[in-house]
Amino acid sequence: MSAPSRARTGRRLPAWATSFGTQIVIGLVAGVLIGLIARSMPKAGDGNPNWLVGTITTIGSSYVGLLTVAVIPLVFTAIVSSIANLRQVANAARLAVQTLLWFAITALIAVVIGIVVGLIVQPGAHTGVAATAAAEPKSSGSWWAFLTGLVPQNFLALGAKTTVTNGVASTSLSFNVLQLLVIAIAIGVAALKVGEKAQPFLTFNAALLAIVQKVLWWIIRLAPIGTAALIAKAVATYGWDALGQLGWFTAAIYLGLALVFFVVYPIIIRVHGLSVRRFFSGVWPATQLGFVSRSSIGTLPLTERVTERNLGVPREYASFAVPLGATTKMDGCAAIYPAIAAIFVAEFYGLDLSLTDYLLIVVVAVIGSAATAGTTGATVMLTLTLSTLGLPLAGVGLLLAVEPIVDMGRTAVNVTGQALVPTIVAKREGILDETLYDADRNGDPFADEPADEPETREAGTGDATDTERVAVTV
């Protein structure tokens, strides 16, 4: 007869002390303190960063690298799995059209706000930046980028770039998410056409997707450490002194971002009968990581995760809409920023913008990010806007001093919008799992991981299993 187990007598920590949300906040606070300490320390020899700056830089970049590594297997397996389950999703074509339509609607609102803020604040008329800072960027946006970048060059949509520094050559790899989408969709459709013979491949793909998501969950649990390192690096190394010269411009950018984030998005959510608080508590892990990492692509795995698990968007739809949004849906980088920056450049060089010019800014913001999909970024969109308006591309160099600072807010808004649109479309089409959306998280964006995490949910039913209701955000 076995001895009876004895009850634990030790005191347990309160729930708030062990919650993921609290850990993230602690990471942010610790990061600020570490960054201030690192900033006050003397530099190493030859002007190199001190050991603390080097340490937090390595930790932060390593964490973003871990998330970025998960992008290719996650997007590929999720898209193929979604294609295989398309028969469970009604009106798949309608979902795609609605997604692109809401990308355009939110971009239109954001760029109008950017223009209005730029005209009111007049950042170019309140700047101390010198004309000698002007410099053309190494690359610029093109209306043909969509067509030239759509065709994959290899199976994994990888690209290589070799740079030579002090006689030493180094090669780095990158990938194009848009091309990866094309490859995955083609393989998924082909698997459906092949039929029964492709079933072993689809079964393997589903198993691989479950494995990738498990690994991703482990990476996500490291977010407090990555957050601390990334925010510490920002405090220690970013050019905060430049705010004295470009303070009005930076303030205008953040004012525009705040209006979209705190006014436009909540209005859209409420109009569709959803809780604003639930949305922001659900998307918060991705928003904060986007802010400190400054990478929509690096944050993509987490954005897709919270969109599905926290906000209740079916995986079959989320795995398509979120990666597409990461390349074409950027209210911060592709709408607010280029609008205000174009006004800044025009004012700096004493050039007047006509009503036609403002309409062109709107056109570039609404369809330009789609035209440059796969290469979209703040600099690409700004150069595309400036060249369309006939403004000097050298004006881009005037704003580089505060680029890291404004990029933090831009990316946070980008990531939030990339989760918002699939949520709204899913709600409009009646496939949003509102049980997951409205689930009580008790202030913790992530629930504890269950022993047997359910990896699939029938799309379009709006129903979740009991386990899923408990593990809302796993």
C-alpha positions as MATLAB code, in Angstrom:
seq = 'MSAPSRARTGRRLPAWATSFGTQIVIGLVAGVLIGLIARSMPKAGDGNPNWLVGTITTIGSSYVGLLTVAVIPLVFTAIVSSIANLRQVANAARLAVQTLLWFAITALIAVVIGIVVGLIVQPGAHTGVAATAAAEPKSSGSWWAFLTGLVPQNFLALGAKTTVTNGVASTSLSFNVLQLLVIAIAIGVAALKVGEKAQPFLTFNAALLAIVQKVLWWIIRLAPIGTAALIAKAVATYGWDALGQLGWFTAAIYLGLALVFFVVYPIIIRVHGLSVRRFFSGVWPATQLGFVSRSSIGTLPLTERVTERNLGVPREYASFAVPLGATTKMDGCAAIYPAIAAIFVAEFYGLDLSLTDYLLIVVVAVIGSAATAGTTGATVMLTLTLSTLGLPLAGVGLLLAVEPIVDMGRTAVNVTGQALVPTIVAKREGILDETLYDADRNGDPFADEPADEPETREAGTGDATDTERVAVTV';
ca = [
       0.000    0.000    0.000;
       1.518    3.268   -1.035;
       2.042    6.026    1.469;
      -0.362    8.920    1.171;
       1.072   11.969   -0.509;
       1.646   14.928    1.747;
       0.210   18.290    0.889;
       2.668   21.007    0.060;
       3.222   23.420    2.896;
       5.405   25.909    1.046;
       3.941   29.266    0.073;
       3.172   29.725   -3.594;
       3.843   32.929   -5.463;
       0.773   34.983   -6.389;
      -0.538   34.592   -9.946;
       0.541   38.087  -10.996;
       4.156   37.331  -10.044;
       4.374   34.340  -12.409;
       2.253   35.636  -15.288;
       3.763   36.191  -18.717;
       2.395   39.749  -18.861;
       4.141   40.667  -15.613;
       7.363   39.152  -16.892;
       7.160   41.308  -20.022;
       6.639   44.471  -17.954;
       9.555   43.514  -15.710;
      11.626   42.962  -18.847;
      10.757   46.430  -20.149;
      11.627   48.126  -16.860;
      14.824   46.110  -16.454;
      15.776   46.914  -20.043;
      15.447   50.657  -19.470;
      17.585   50.460  -16.330;
      20.233   48.296  -18.006;
      20.253   50.627  -21.012;
      20.815   53.675  -18.821;
      23.690   51.909  -17.052;
      25.225   50.839  -20.372;
      24.883   54.354  -21.754;
      26.727   55.829  -18.762;
      29.654   53.409  -19.075;
      32.723   54.482  -21.073;
      33.237   53.044  -24.517;
      35.801   50.362  -25.192;
      38.992   51.002  -27.115;
      38.862   52.400  -30.663;
      35.399   53.825  -29.998;
      33.762   50.381  -29.871;
      30.734   49.824  -27.616;
      31.437   48.729  -24.058;
      30.970   45.114  -22.983;
      27.462   45.689  -21.645;
      26.207   47.247  -24.881;
      27.796   44.389  -26.808;
      26.122   41.829  -24.550;
      22.598   43.251  -24.778;
      23.004   43.759  -28.520;
      23.956   40.112  -28.978;
      21.096   38.837  -26.805;
      18.510   41.051  -28.496;
      19.587   40.253  -32.046;
      19.774   36.551  -31.186;
      16.187   36.557  -29.961;
      14.899   38.291  -33.087;
      16.988   35.833  -35.085;
      15.273   32.903  -33.371;
      11.865   34.276  -34.311;
      12.986   35.021  -37.855;
      14.241   31.451  -38.280;
      10.725   30.242  -37.489;
       9.179   32.336  -40.281;
       9.990   30.055  -43.235;
       8.837   26.714  -41.744;
       5.829   28.330  -40.040;
       4.542   30.201  -43.096;
       5.182   27.291  -45.466;
       3.581   24.558  -43.350;
       0.687   26.764  -42.218;
      -0.178   27.842  -45.773;
       0.002   24.286  -47.148;
      -2.149   23.076  -44.254;
      -4.621   25.904  -44.875;
      -4.898   25.073  -48.573;
      -5.541   21.433  -47.652;
      -8.352   22.560  -45.341;
      -9.839   25.164  -47.672;
     -12.942   23.076  -48.082;
     -13.686   23.853  -44.420;
     -13.561   27.603  -45.070;
     -16.535   29.041  -46.893;
     -15.969   31.814  -49.431;
     -12.152   31.653  -49.438;
     -11.951   34.065  -52.398;
     -14.270   36.485  -50.616;
     -11.996   36.372  -47.564;
      -8.996   37.340  -49.697;
     -10.873   40.237  -51.330;
     -12.179   41.477  -47.974;
      -8.664   41.327  -46.537;
      -7.180   43.450  -49.312;
     -10.112   45.856  -49.104;
      -9.602   46.442  -45.378;
      -5.870   46.798  -45.906;
      -6.706   49.655  -48.274;
      -9.385   51.214  -46.023;
      -7.155   51.383  -42.966;
      -4.207   52.633  -45.057;
      -6.412   55.397  -46.484;
      -7.459   56.537  -43.020;
      -3.862   56.414  -41.768;
      -2.408   58.439  -44.640;
      -5.115   61.115  -44.328;
      -4.261   61.415  -40.635;
      -0.580   61.660  -41.548;
      -1.222   64.484  -44.017;
      -3.382   66.415  -41.558;
      -0.837   66.053  -38.763;
       1.986   67.088  -41.109;
       0.137   70.225  -42.218;
      -0.690   71.220  -38.653;
       2.683   70.510  -37.032;
       4.783   71.618  -40.053;
       7.855   69.591  -39.015;
      10.036   70.939  -41.803;
       9.572   74.500  -40.601;
      10.675   73.618  -37.060;
      13.950   71.794  -37.541;
      17.579   72.397  -36.770;
      18.963   69.693  -39.028;
      21.630   70.950  -41.431;
      21.422   70.626  -45.206;
      24.746   68.767  -45.132;
      22.881   65.794  -43.628;
      21.016   65.274  -46.905;
      21.952   62.064  -48.694;
      20.239   59.770  -51.170;
      19.487   56.241  -49.938;
      21.303   53.210  -51.309;
      18.040   51.786  -52.656;
      14.684   53.246  -53.573;
      11.147   52.047  -54.127;
       9.827   51.083  -57.534;
       6.319   50.523  -58.883;
       7.645   47.426  -60.667;
       8.968   45.825  -57.481;
       5.814   43.747  -57.070;
       6.175   42.085  -60.478;
       9.930   41.637  -60.273;
       9.777   40.322  -56.710;
       6.766   38.051  -57.098;
       8.530   35.273  -59.011;
      10.562   33.024  -56.659;
      14.218   32.582  -57.470;
      14.578   29.386  -55.431;
      12.462   26.965  -53.406;
      12.747   28.795  -50.067;
      12.647   32.340  -51.537;
      16.132   32.963  -50.163;
      18.413   35.766  -51.257;
      22.108   36.318  -50.537;
      24.002   39.576  -50.124;
      27.767   39.886  -49.855;
      29.399   42.929  -48.285;
      33.065   43.782  -47.903;
      34.202   45.605  -44.755;
      37.887   46.397  -44.226;
      38.823   43.802  -46.809;
      36.739   41.084  -45.157;
      33.808   39.677  -47.138;
      30.675   38.484  -45.379;
      27.526   36.967  -46.846;
      24.077   37.234  -45.294;
      20.877   35.432  -46.250;
      17.393   36.921  -46.393;
      14.013   35.742  -47.581;
      11.005   37.225  -49.319;
       7.763   36.427  -47.493;
       5.651   37.233  -50.554;
       7.582   34.721  -52.665;
       7.284   32.197  -49.853;
       3.504   32.675  -49.932;
       3.471   32.025  -53.670;
       5.527   28.821  -53.276;
       3.405   27.490  -50.414;
       0.117   28.252  -52.180;
       1.327   26.540  -55.365;
       2.410   23.413  -53.473;
      -0.799   23.338  -51.427;
      -3.008   23.593  -54.518;
      -0.919   20.961  -56.305;
      -1.321   18.613  -53.327;
      -5.096   19.018  -53.509;
      -5.069   18.296  -57.244;
      -2.927   15.170  -56.795;
      -5.486   13.796  -54.352;
      -4.968   10.580  -52.394;
      -1.316   10.186  -53.406;
      -0.481   13.482  -51.676;
      -2.101   12.483  -48.379;
       1.191   11.251  -46.804;
       2.767   14.605  -47.630;
      -0.155   16.536  -46.114;
      -0.018   14.354  -43.002;
       3.724   15.000  -42.686;
       3.160   18.718  -43.231;
       0.521   18.808  -40.474;
       2.896   17.042  -38.081;
       5.721   19.421  -39.005;
       3.430   22.403  -38.411;
       2.624   21.108  -34.914;
       6.335   20.700  -34.186;
       7.177   24.184  -35.479;
       4.448   25.702  -33.333;
       5.744   23.886  -30.271;
       9.256   25.223  -30.880;
       7.786   28.670  -31.507;
       6.024   28.525  -28.146;
       9.381   27.836  -26.467;
      10.866   30.853  -28.259;
       7.933   33.024  -27.217;
       8.514   32.113  -23.574;
      11.918   33.802  -23.890;
      10.247   37.077  -24.846;
      10.846   38.793  -21.461;
      14.602   38.267  -21.854;
      14.562   39.370  -25.493;
      12.432   42.399  -24.617;
      14.824   43.480  -21.859;
      17.833   43.212  -24.175;
      16.182   44.998  -27.096;
      14.868   47.934  -25.077;
      18.227   48.186  -23.266;
      19.997   48.451  -26.608;
      17.540   51.135  -27.718;
      18.173   53.237  -24.619;
      21.941   52.740  -24.793;
      22.648   53.232  -28.489;
      19.890   55.112  -30.325;
      20.498   58.705  -31.266;
      18.318   60.385  -28.679;
      20.381   63.577  -28.950;
      19.070   64.018  -32.485;
      15.617   64.713  -31.062;
      16.797   68.252  -30.418;
      17.059   68.843  -34.177;
      14.188   66.648  -35.328;
      11.948   66.860  -32.276;
       8.965   68.301  -34.145;
       9.222   65.658  -36.837;
       9.436   62.847  -34.284;
       6.514   64.307  -32.332;
       4.433   64.541  -35.514;
       5.130   60.887  -36.355;
       4.170   59.674  -32.892;
       1.080   61.882  -32.833;
      -0.092   60.319  -36.100;
       0.711   56.822  -34.836;
      -1.145   57.488  -31.574;
      -4.259   58.688  -33.405;
      -4.357   55.518  -35.489;
      -3.529   53.211  -32.585;
      -5.717   54.748  -29.878;
      -8.557   56.256  -31.931;
      -8.966   54.665  -35.373;
      -8.370   51.047  -34.397;
     -10.679   51.184  -31.335;
     -13.458   52.788  -33.417;
     -13.189   50.046  -36.055;
     -13.274   47.394  -33.339;
     -16.296   48.887  -31.582;
     -18.210   49.392  -34.836;
     -17.935   45.640  -35.381;
     -19.292   44.889  -31.920;
     -16.028   43.656  -30.403;
     -14.363   44.554  -27.133;
     -11.508   47.045  -27.494;
      -9.905   45.887  -24.252;
      -9.965   42.250  -25.336;
      -8.366   43.097  -28.653;
      -5.465   45.035  -27.189;
      -4.867   42.514  -24.408;
      -4.801   39.783  -27.045;
      -2.497   41.542  -29.498;
      -0.232   43.042  -26.819;
       2.552   40.394  -26.964;
       3.063   41.043  -30.686;
       2.696   44.830  -30.358;
       5.330   45.148  -27.653;
       7.748   42.840  -29.469;
       7.272   44.826  -32.667;
       8.066   48.018  -30.735;
      11.342   46.776  -29.280;
      12.470   44.613  -32.221;
      11.564   47.069  -35.027;
      10.844   44.089  -37.301;
       7.439   43.111  -38.662;
       8.930   39.993  -40.236;
      10.735   39.002  -37.051;
       7.487   39.475  -35.133;
       5.402   37.625  -37.747;
       5.374   34.223  -35.979;
       4.114   35.835  -32.780;
       1.612   38.027  -34.652;
       0.133   34.981  -36.341;
       0.049   33.143  -33.032;
      -1.885   35.832  -31.139;
      -4.224   36.427  -34.087;
      -5.254   32.796  -34.027;
      -5.046   31.912  -30.335;
      -5.922   35.178  -28.626;
      -8.242   36.825  -31.144;
     -10.026   33.711  -32.423;
      -9.250   33.992  -36.144;
      -9.351   30.519  -37.794;
      -5.903   29.159  -38.599;
      -6.886   28.458  -42.208;
      -7.425   32.189  -42.695;
      -4.885   33.663  -40.248;
      -1.975   31.744  -41.798;
      -2.710   33.499  -45.097;
      -3.765   36.973  -43.951;
      -1.042   37.691  -41.377;
       1.987   36.873  -43.598;
       0.358   38.839  -46.415;
      -0.125   41.736  -44.015;
       3.525   41.568  -42.954;
       4.494   42.503  -46.527;
       1.646   44.795  -47.593;
      -0.102   46.093  -44.455;
       1.990   48.808  -42.817;
      -0.014   51.775  -41.562;
       3.058   53.123  -39.781;
       5.797   52.637  -42.388;
       3.720   52.912  -45.562;
       1.098   55.552  -44.678;
       1.763   57.843  -41.713;
       5.539   58.059  -42.029;
       5.900   58.776  -45.771;
       3.064   61.331  -45.635;
       4.636   63.361  -42.816;
       8.167   62.829  -44.144;
       7.194   64.053  -47.625;
       5.718   67.211  -46.106;
       8.903   67.639  -44.053;
      11.152   67.341  -47.138;
       8.992   69.762  -49.130;
       9.069   72.345  -46.326;
      12.812   71.891  -45.777;
      13.571   72.634  -49.426;
      10.982   75.407  -49.633;
       8.763   73.583  -52.134;
       4.983   73.933  -52.187;
       2.778   70.868  -52.482;
      -0.441   71.158  -54.473;
      -3.726   69.349  -53.942;
      -2.644   66.923  -56.670;
       0.526   66.159  -54.701;
      -1.481   65.323  -51.584;
      -3.726   63.057  -53.636;
      -0.625   61.322  -54.979;
       0.580   60.759  -51.403;
      -2.743   59.052  -50.697;
      -2.492   56.897  -53.821;
       1.067   55.820  -53.005;
       0.115   54.939  -49.427;
      -2.967   52.921  -50.396;
      -1.548   50.902  -53.281;
       2.191   51.552  -53.035;
       2.777   49.053  -50.248;
       1.152   46.370  -52.403;
       3.188   47.470  -55.416;
       6.410   47.123  -53.423;
       5.313   43.999  -51.516;
       8.249   41.885  -50.446;
      10.534   44.911  -50.201;
       8.222   47.248  -48.328;
       9.828   49.315  -45.613;
       9.844   52.890  -44.424;
      12.755   53.943  -46.663;
      11.346   52.126  -49.703;
       7.944   53.736  -49.260;
       9.427   57.173  -48.588;
      11.611   57.078  -51.710;
       8.637   55.870  -53.753;
       6.574   58.779  -52.427;
       9.306   61.367  -52.988;
      10.050   60.185  -56.520;
       6.335   60.182  -57.389;
       6.040   63.775  -56.145;
       9.311   64.847  -57.764;
      10.895   65.772  -54.414;
      14.663   65.402  -53.783;
      15.562   61.853  -52.705;
      18.456   63.370  -50.763;
      15.847   64.448  -48.230;
      15.839   60.879  -46.930;
      19.234   61.474  -45.339;
      17.862   64.347  -43.280;
      15.737   61.940  -41.238;
      18.186   59.098  -40.653;
      19.306   60.441  -37.267;
      15.959   59.598  -35.647;
      15.157   56.568  -37.799;
      15.555   53.999  -34.982;
      13.394   56.064  -32.621;
      10.438   56.536  -34.970;
      10.808   53.000  -36.312;
       9.870   51.574  -32.924;
       6.439   53.216  -32.968;
       5.920   52.550  -36.668;
       6.520   48.827  -36.293;
       4.218   48.554  -33.269;
       1.374   50.085  -35.294;
       2.218   47.917  -38.310;
       2.026   44.711  -36.270;
      -1.197   45.733  -34.545;
      -2.847   46.506  -37.881;
      -1.684   43.168  -39.282;
      -3.668   41.438  -36.517;
      -6.612   43.855  -36.649;
      -7.653   43.309  -40.271;
      -7.931   39.476  -40.109;
      -9.925   39.859  -36.889;
     -12.366   42.332  -38.456;
     -12.754   40.303  -41.658;
     -13.311   37.110  -39.673;
     -15.976   38.876  -37.628;
     -17.706   40.242  -40.735;
     -17.687   36.810  -42.378;
     -19.024   35.055  -39.277;
     -15.982   32.827  -38.714;
     -14.459   34.578  -35.687;
     -14.291   32.393  -32.603;
     -15.668   34.918  -30.118;
     -15.278   32.424  -27.277;
     -11.526   32.771  -27.678;
     -11.722   36.492  -28.339;
     -13.726   37.227  -25.179;
     -12.018   34.693  -22.920;
     -10.888   36.063  -19.569;
      -7.087   36.140  -19.486;
      -6.885   37.524  -15.945;
      -4.407   40.140  -17.090;
      -2.062   37.517  -18.544;
      -1.688   37.594  -22.350;
      -0.622   33.943  -22.340;
      -2.182   31.069  -20.455;
      -0.093   28.182  -19.214;
       0.661   25.634  -21.927;
      -1.530   22.532  -21.545;
      -0.066   19.037  -21.566;
      -1.800   18.170  -24.844;
      -2.212   21.382  -26.771;
      -4.933   21.173  -29.438;
      -3.412   22.170  -32.741;
      -6.487   22.258  -34.934;
      -9.897   23.830  -34.825;
     -12.539   23.520  -37.468;
     -12.742   26.824  -39.274;
     -15.988   28.652  -39.512;
     -17.722   26.926  -36.603;
     -17.025   29.602  -34.024;
     -16.689   26.844  -31.432;
     -13.597   25.872  -29.468;
     -12.896   22.780  -27.456;
     -12.903   22.952  -23.671;
      -9.126   22.705  -23.681;
      -8.873   25.649  -26.063;
     -11.120   27.733  -23.840;
      -8.681   27.174  -21.006;
      -5.537   27.632  -23.102;
      -6.713   30.749  -24.856;
      -3.334   32.124  -25.855;
      -1.047   29.138  -26.052;
];
